[in-house]
Each structure stands twice: as C-alpha cells, then as structure tokens.
Amino acid sequence: MALDDITKLIDAGKEKDYLTYNEVNDLIPHDVHSPEDLDDLLTTIGTQGIDVLEGQPKLPSWALKRKFGEEVEPGEDIALHLPPVALEQTNDPVRIYLREMGVVPLLTREGEVDIAKRIERGQLRVLKALSRSPIVIRQIVAIGEDLKRGVRSIKEIVVFDEEEITEKVMQNRVKDTTCRIDELEKHYKKASHLAGRLPTIPAKEKAREYSRCRCGVGREIVRI
C-alpha cells in the first residue's frame, strides 16, 4: 500500500474523527484488494482514533451551532434531518467486509483462555502421536548417532538462548541429549521385541508390559 494514499486517508478521518464506508471506498489505495490488506488498513485507521461508520453521524445541537458559528444555549437541541443510509445489498467489497467484521463478536478473557487451553491440548496430542511413530523414533536415534560422531551440531537440534551458548553448555547439552536418546532406543528395542513376542505373552501381562515400554518411549521423546 502506498504511504501517501494511507496518509491521505488518515488525514481525512482526523479532520472529523470518523470516516464513512463511501469515503473509505473513494480514498482507499488502489493496491488494496485482499481481506488481509483491508484488515491491515482498518487497523491502521483505528489506531489513529478514527471510526468507520455506515453513514454521517447525528450531531448534537451544540456541535451543529458551533460548526456554523452560532451561539449555543444550554439544554437546547436541534433535530438533524439526514438522508437515510441505504442498507440494501451491495457488491462493494469494503462495505461487505466491514459489515461482516461488525457481526463477529470480540473474544472475552474467558474465550482467550479457552482457546489457549485448546491449543495446548492440541499440541500435546500431536506430540503424543509423534512419540508413537516408529519413523520418528528411528530418526531421533539416527540423530543421536550423528551427535556422537560429530556429524551434526547440537545447535541444529536444540534451541539455545543467545546468551547461554558457550562451549561448556553445548558439550553438556550433547551429553544430556545423547543419554536421553540412548534411553529412548532402549525402550524402543524392548517394545519392538515385545511386539514380536505378543502372541506368546499371557493375556494378563501382554497389554501391561507392552504399554509400559511404549510409555517409556513416549516419555523419553517428550524429555528430549
């Protein structure tokens, strides 16, 4: 979006603290087409304290008289007859977009917390699903071997804060990570071995033993 066009739009709104849909349409930059562009533009307008209205607002009498240089008397009001704003259907994308925005309720604090919890639960489900995938486990074991041989750097695997990156810290993290991967591999091998022996394991012990190994595999992946 051209900065000059946006500045012109904001200046027009600041003169009267609001803009109408028609004014936005007339002054909107030509390169604004997508909903994302419109959203960015309207956010910019809103941060300047400018409202976008369906039509001209009804002004109180004191504002009208002040506007036309007349004396204002206390308690006096004047009816302002403005042409009704057309509410018929329109193909104007800006007006449609702004109307739809007004229909969508804003999130409450409780709603934000609920969404955050749902996101966290979703992330945990993804992590659990990945931790049970043999492909993921084999890839992690291969990464551990690369770390031991020095083929890969720990900085490719672990996210560090800039201030904590020292040679000693990285050496300790390599040791800790490879130990956890070794533990993961041990659980995985045992689980694979049990999977091959499932037909011969007594029914009462089958689910418990195999589940214990699978939980150990998942636990080590989460720790890594």
Backbone torsions as a table, in degrees:
resi	resn	phi	psi	omega
1	MET	NA	136.9	-178.9
2	ALA	-71.8	132.9	-178.2
3	LEU	-63.4	-37.4	-179.7
4	ASP	-62.7	-40.4	179.9
5	ASP	-65.7	-42.0	179.6
6	ILE	-65.6	-42.8	178.7
7	THR	-60.8	-41.1	179.5
8	LYS	-62.9	-41.1	179.9
9	LEU	-65.4	-43.9	-179.6
10	ILE	-67.2	-41.4	179.0
11	ASP	-61.1	-40.4	178.9
12	ALA	-64.3	-37.9	179.4
13	GLY	-72.6	-34.8	-178.6
14	LYS	-67.9	-25.6	-179.4
15	GLU	-62.5	-30.9	-177.7
16	LYS	-133.5	8.1	176.2
17	ASP	69.7	12.0	176.7
18	TYR	-159.0	164.3	171.4
19	LEU	-135.1	150.8	173.8
20	THR	-96.9	166.2	177.9
21	TYR	-57.0	-43.7	-178.9
22	ASN	-62.3	-38.7	179.5
23	GLU	-67.2	-38.1	176.9
24	VAL	-63.1	-42.8	179.2
25	ASN	-61.3	-41.8	-176.9
26	ASP	-70.0	-34.6	-173.5
27	LEU	-102.2	-5.1	-174.6
28	ILE	-64.5	139.2	178.2
29	PRO	-59.3	146.5	-175.9
30	HIS	-67.8	-22.9	-176.7
31	ASP	-90.8	9.8	176.5
32	VAL	-92.8	111.9	-176.5
33	HIS	-129.5	-44.7	-172.6
34	SER	-83.2	160.1	174.9
35	PRO	-58.1	-33.9	179.1
36	GLU	-64.9	-41.5	177.9
37	ASP	-63.8	-42.9	178.7
38	LEU	-63.4	-41.5	179.8
39	ASP	-62.1	-44.0	178.3
40	ASP	-62.6	-42.4	-178.8
41	LEU	-65.0	-45.2	-178.7
42	LEU	-68.3	-33.4	175.1
43	THR	-63.7	-42.6	177.8
44	THR	-61.7	-42.8	178.4
45	ILE	-63.0	-43.9	-178.1
46	GLY	-63.9	-35.3	179.5
47	THR	-67.4	-15.9	177.5
48	GLN	-92.0	7.4	179.3
49	GLY	75.8	24.7	-177.6
50	ILE	-105.7	124.8	176.7
51	ASP	-89.2	147.4	174.0
52	VAL	-108.8	116.4	-171.7
53	LEU	-113.1	159.9	177.3
54	GLU	-66.9	-38.8	-179.8
55	GLY	-153.4	-169.9	-179.9
56	GLN	-65.4	132.7	179.5
57	PRO	-74.2	154.0	175.7
58	LYS	-81.1	120.2	-177.9
59	LEU	-90.3	142.8	173.1
60	PRO	-67.5	161.9	-174.1
61	SER	-60.8	-37.7	-178.2
62	TRP	-64.2	-34.4	179.4
63	ALA	-71.0	-38.7	178.4
64	LEU	-63.8	-47.1	-177.8
65	LYS	-65.2	-39.3	178.5
66	ARG	-64.7	-36.8	-179.7
67	LYS	-63.1	-37.5	-177.5
68	PHE	-100.9	12.5	174.3
69	GLY	74.7	20.6	179.7
70	GLU	-92.7	161.5	179.8
71	GLU	-78.1	137.2	-178.2
72	VAL	-98.4	126.3	176.8
73	GLU	-101.2	139.7	-178.9
74	PRO	-59.2	136.9	175.1
75	GLY	78.2	-2.7	-177.4
76	GLU	-85.9	141.1	178.4
77	ASP	-134.7	148.6	-178.3
78	ILE	-126.9	131.3	178.2
79	ALA	-73.3	134.5	179.1
80	LEU	-108.8	115.8	-178.6
81	HIS	-96.1	107.1	179.4
82	LEU	-113.2	149.7	177.5
83	PRO	-64.2	138.0	-179.5
84	PRO	-60.8	144.2	179.7
85	VAL	-79.4	130.8	-178.8
86	ALA	-68.3	127.7	-178.6
87	LEU	-112.3	12.3	-178.3
88	GLU	-68.4	166.8	179.8
89	GLN	-62.3	147.1	-177.4
90	THR	-140.4	152.7	175.4
91	ASN	-98.1	5.4	-179.1
92	ASP	-68.8	114.4	-175.1
93	PRO	-63.9	-34.7	-179.2
94	VAL	-66.6	-46.8	-179.2
95	ARG	-64.8	-42.3	178.1
96	ILE	-60.6	-44.8	-178.6
97	TYR	-61.6	-45.2	-178.1
98	LEU	-67.7	-36.7	177.0
99	ARG	-63.8	-44.4	179.9
100	GLU	-62.9	-38.2	177.7
101	MET	-60.9	-38.0	-179.5
102	GLY	-69.1	-22.8	-179.6
103	VAL	-78.3	-32.1	-176.2
104	VAL	-76.3	120.8	-179.4
105	PRO	-71.6	148.3	176.7
106	LEU	-75.9	152.9	179.1
107	LEU	-71.1	138.7	170.5
108	THR	-87.4	172.8	177.6
109	ARG	-60.8	-41.6	179.6
110	GLU	-64.6	-37.7	178.2
111	GLY	-65.0	-39.6	177.9
112	GLU	-63.2	-43.0	179.7
113	VAL	-63.8	-42.2	-179.8
114	ASP	-62.3	-43.4	178.8
115	ILE	-64.9	-40.6	178.6
116	ALA	-61.2	-40.4	178.9
117	LYS	-66.9	-39.8	178.8
118	ARG	-65.4	-38.4	176.8
119	ILE	-63.2	-43.5	-179.6
120	GLU	-63.5	-42.6	178.2
121	ARG	-63.3	-39.5	178.2
122	GLY	-63.6	-40.8	178.7
123	GLN	-64.3	-39.0	178.6
124	LEU	-65.9	-38.6	178.3
125	ARG	-64.0	-41.4	177.9
126	VAL	-62.3	-43.9	-179.4
127	LEU	-63.3	-40.5	178.6
128	LYS	-65.3	-41.8	179.5
129	ALA	-62.7	-42.2	178.8
130	LEU	-66.2	-38.1	-176.8
131	SER	-67.0	-17.1	-179.1
132	ARG	-100.1	3.1	-178.4
133	SER	-89.4	121.9	177.3
134	PRO	-58.8	-33.5	179.8
135	ILE	-63.3	-45.2	179.5
136	VAL	-63.6	-42.8	-178.5
137	ILE	-62.8	-44.9	179.9
138	ARG	-63.6	-36.4	178.9
139	GLN	-66.2	-40.5	178.8
140	ILE	-65.2	-41.0	177.8
141	VAL	-61.9	-40.8	178.0
142	ALA	-64.0	-37.5	176.9
143	ILE	-63.0	-40.0	177.9
144	GLY	-60.7	-40.9	178.0
145	GLU	-64.9	-39.9	178.2
146	ASP	-63.7	-38.0	178.3
147	LEU	-65.2	-40.8	-179.8
148	LYS	-65.4	-37.1	-178.8
149	ARG	-84.4	-7.4	-179.2
150	GLY	78.9	14.6	-179.9
151	VAL	-72.1	-33.6	180.0
152	ARG	-121.7	151.5	178.0
153	SER	-90.4	145.8	178.5
154	ILE	-62.1	-24.9	179.9
155	LYS	-68.9	-17.5	175.3
156	GLU	-79.2	-18.5	-173.3
157	ILE	-106.4	-39.4	-173.3
158	VAL	-113.5	140.2	176.5
159	VAL	-88.8	122.0	179.4
160	PHE	-108.6	151.4	165.0
161	ASP	-76.1	142.6	-176.0
162	GLU	-55.3	-39.7	-175.1
163	GLU	-73.5	-15.9	-176.7
164	GLU	-98.9	0.2	-178.6
165	ILE	-77.7	99.8	171.8
166	THR	-131.3	163.9	-178.7
167	GLU	-60.9	-40.8	-178.9
168	LYS	-66.5	-42.9	179.8
169	VAL	-61.6	-42.9	-179.0
170	MET	-67.7	-38.1	177.4
171	GLN	-62.9	-43.5	179.0
172	ASN	-64.4	-38.1	-179.6
173	ARG	-69.9	-35.5	175.7
174	VAL	-62.0	-45.3	-179.3
175	LYS	-62.6	-46.0	-178.8
176	ASP	-64.8	-42.5	-177.7
177	THR	-67.6	-44.3	-179.7
178	THR	-66.6	-34.5	176.7
179	CYS	-63.6	-42.5	179.4
180	ARG	-67.6	-37.7	178.3
181	ILE	-67.1	-37.2	175.8
182	ASP	-61.9	-40.9	178.6
183	GLU	-65.7	-40.0	176.8
184	LEU	-60.7	-45.4	-178.9
185	GLU	-62.8	-37.1	179.3
186	LYS	-63.3	-46.1	178.9
187	HIS	-64.2	-39.1	-177.7
188	TYR	-66.5	-42.7	179.1
189	LYS	-63.6	-39.7	179.7
190	LYS	-67.1	-40.5	178.8
191	ALA	-64.6	-40.2	179.2
192	SER	-65.6	-39.7	178.7
193	HIS	-63.7	-44.0	179.2
194	LEU	-65.7	-35.5	179.5
195	ALA	-61.0	-36.7	178.2
196	GLY	-73.2	-22.9	-178.3
197	ARG	-100.1	3.0	-175.3
198	LEU	-53.1	-41.1	-179.2
199	PRO	-61.1	-25.6	-176.1
200	THR	-97.2	-8.8	-178.4
201	ILE	-83.3	135.9	177.8
202	PRO	-55.1	145.2	-174.6
203	ALA	-56.6	-38.6	-177.0
204	LYS	-67.1	-30.1	-176.9
205	GLU	-95.9	-20.5	-171.9
206	LYS	-56.8	-58.6	-175.4
207	ALA	-64.9	-40.5	-176.5
208	ARG	-65.0	-47.6	-177.1
209	GLU	-66.9	-45.4	-178.5
210	TYR	-67.1	-41.7	179.6
211	SER	-63.1	-37.0	179.7
212	ARG	-62.5	-42.2	179.1
213	CYS	-68.3	-41.9	179.9
214	ARG	-64.4	-37.5	177.2
215	CYS	-65.5	-37.7	177.9
216	GLY	-63.7	-39.7	177.1
217	VAL	-62.1	-49.4	-179.1
218	GLY	-62.7	-38.4	-178.9
219	ARG	-64.1	-40.5	-179.4
220	GLU	-69.7	-35.6	177.3
221	ILE	-64.1	-42.7	178.6
222	VAL	-62.2	-41.1	179.8
223	ARG	-64.2	-39.7	178.7
224	ILE	-62.7	NA	NA
